[in-house]
Amino acid sequence: QVRLVESGGGLVQAGGSLRLSCAASGNIFRLNDMGWYRQAPGKQRDMVATISSAGSTNYADSVKGRFTISRDNAENTVYLQMNSLKPEDTAVYYCKKEPIFWGRGTQVTVSS
């Protein structure tokens, strides 16, 4: 059974930083592509960043240069370092283990 548990969300002022973590259990973590997605109230869930099993990364244009996705295969964990946060980054952030497994999300709120 696959289980994904996000942590690290919270309330931060604009310009601040947060680091999200996603601890994964179940199938062999290192073989899976992983990703972070976010959903703001009334909006669809959008890709924020992805990282392949080989470590290749991809970012949404809105977060390029500010967010960094990384993974620790020994710890079965994927991270999202978020810097220079903006109020428009406010959303519930979800971890995804490809192809279909989602965590329950962690709230990130950025105040202006």
Wavefront OBJ file of the C-alpha trace (Angstrom):
o trace
v 0.000 0.000 0.000
v 1.329 3.396 -1.006
v 1.202 6.169 1.566
v 2.368 9.750 1.109
v 2.551 12.155 4.039
v 3.268 15.838 3.443
v 4.591 18.197 6.088
v 6.170 21.619 6.393
v 3.303 23.859 5.392
v 2.273 26.905 7.371
v 1.832 30.660 7.413
v 4.668 32.853 6.190
v 5.066 36.460 5.155
v 5.739 37.397 1.562
v 9.419 37.015 0.772
v 9.827 34.213 3.256
v 10.687 30.555 2.793
v 9.230 27.160 3.566
v 10.440 23.633 2.984
v 7.866 20.958 2.286
v 8.580 17.272 2.791
v 6.786 14.226 1.477
v 7.542 10.890 3.090
v 6.621 7.919 0.934
v 6.013 4.295 1.771
v 5.026 1.334 -0.301
v 6.571 0.565 -3.639
v 10.262 1.107 -4.350
v 10.550 4.872 -4.058
v 13.676 5.371 -6.125
v 12.019 3.980 -9.227
v 9.147 6.444 -9.234
v 8.795 9.894 -10.651
v 7.542 12.280 -7.963
v 5.898 15.671 -8.040
v 4.447 18.579 -6.126
v 1.143 20.089 -7.160
v -0.970 22.847 -5.664
v -4.581 23.875 -5.598
v -5.861 27.279 -4.586
v -9.510 27.782 -3.568
v -11.783 27.696 -6.597
v -8.974 26.732 -8.948
v -7.753 23.538 -10.547
v -4.829 21.543 -9.252
v -1.660 22.534 -11.100
v 1.808 21.087 -11.373
v 4.451 22.960 -9.394
v 7.518 20.776 -9.863
v 8.404 17.227 -10.791
v 11.494 15.081 -10.399
v 12.163 11.874 -12.266
v 13.678 8.714 -10.881
v 16.927 9.836 -12.544
v 16.761 13.260 -10.912
v 15.621 15.353 -13.865
v 13.465 18.261 -12.755
v 10.703 20.338 -14.281
v 9.061 23.482 -12.917
v 6.028 25.585 -13.574
v 7.008 28.947 -15.044
v 5.521 30.736 -12.043
v 7.981 29.140 -9.612
v 11.159 28.864 -11.680
v 14.097 30.383 -9.862
v 12.257 30.387 -6.524
v 11.375 26.747 -5.829
v 13.635 23.698 -5.851
v 12.492 20.088 -5.854
v 14.819 17.374 -4.616
v 14.666 13.793 -3.431
v 16.452 11.564 -0.966
v 16.018 7.983 -2.085
v 17.622 6.628 1.065
v 14.950 8.372 3.131
v 12.085 7.812 0.646
v 11.423 11.532 0.793
v 10.900 14.302 -1.733
v 11.312 17.960 -0.800
v 10.163 21.301 -2.122
v 12.236 24.274 -1.033
v 10.202 27.431 -1.565
v 11.928 30.800 -1.425
v 10.773 34.339 -2.134
v 7.204 33.296 -1.484
v 4.372 35.422 -2.846
v 0.719 35.683 -1.772
v -0.240 33.972 -5.028
v 1.655 30.884 -3.859
v -1.065 30.349 -1.251
v -2.622 26.921 -1.826
v -2.846 23.374 -0.592
v 0.288 21.585 -1.767
v 0.033 17.924 -2.699
v 2.707 15.318 -3.207
v 2.239 12.866 -6.035
v 3.903 9.551 -6.697
v 3.439 8.640 -10.306
v 1.247 7.529 -11.763
v -1.766 7.894 -9.516
v -0.890 8.203 -5.840
v -1.579 11.425 -3.934
v -0.960 12.663 -0.438
v -3.588 14.531 1.551
v -1.905 17.894 1.160
v -0.426 20.593 3.348
v -1.632 24.183 3.517
v 0.721 26.995 2.571
v -0.453 30.531 3.273
v 1.598 33.548 2.285
v 0.528 36.870 3.771
v 1.217 40.187 2.098
l 1 2 3 4 5 6 7 8 9 10 11 12 13 14 15 16 17 18 19 20 21 22 23 24 25 26 27 28 29 30 31 32 33 34 35 36 37 38 39 40 41 42 43 44 45 46 47 48 49 50 51 52 53 54 55 56 57 58 59 60 61 62 63 64 65 66 67 68 69 70 71 72 73 74 75 76 77 78 79 80 81 82 83 84 85 86 87 88 89 90 91 92 93 94 95 96 97 98 99 100 101 102 103 104 105 106 107 108 109 110 111 112
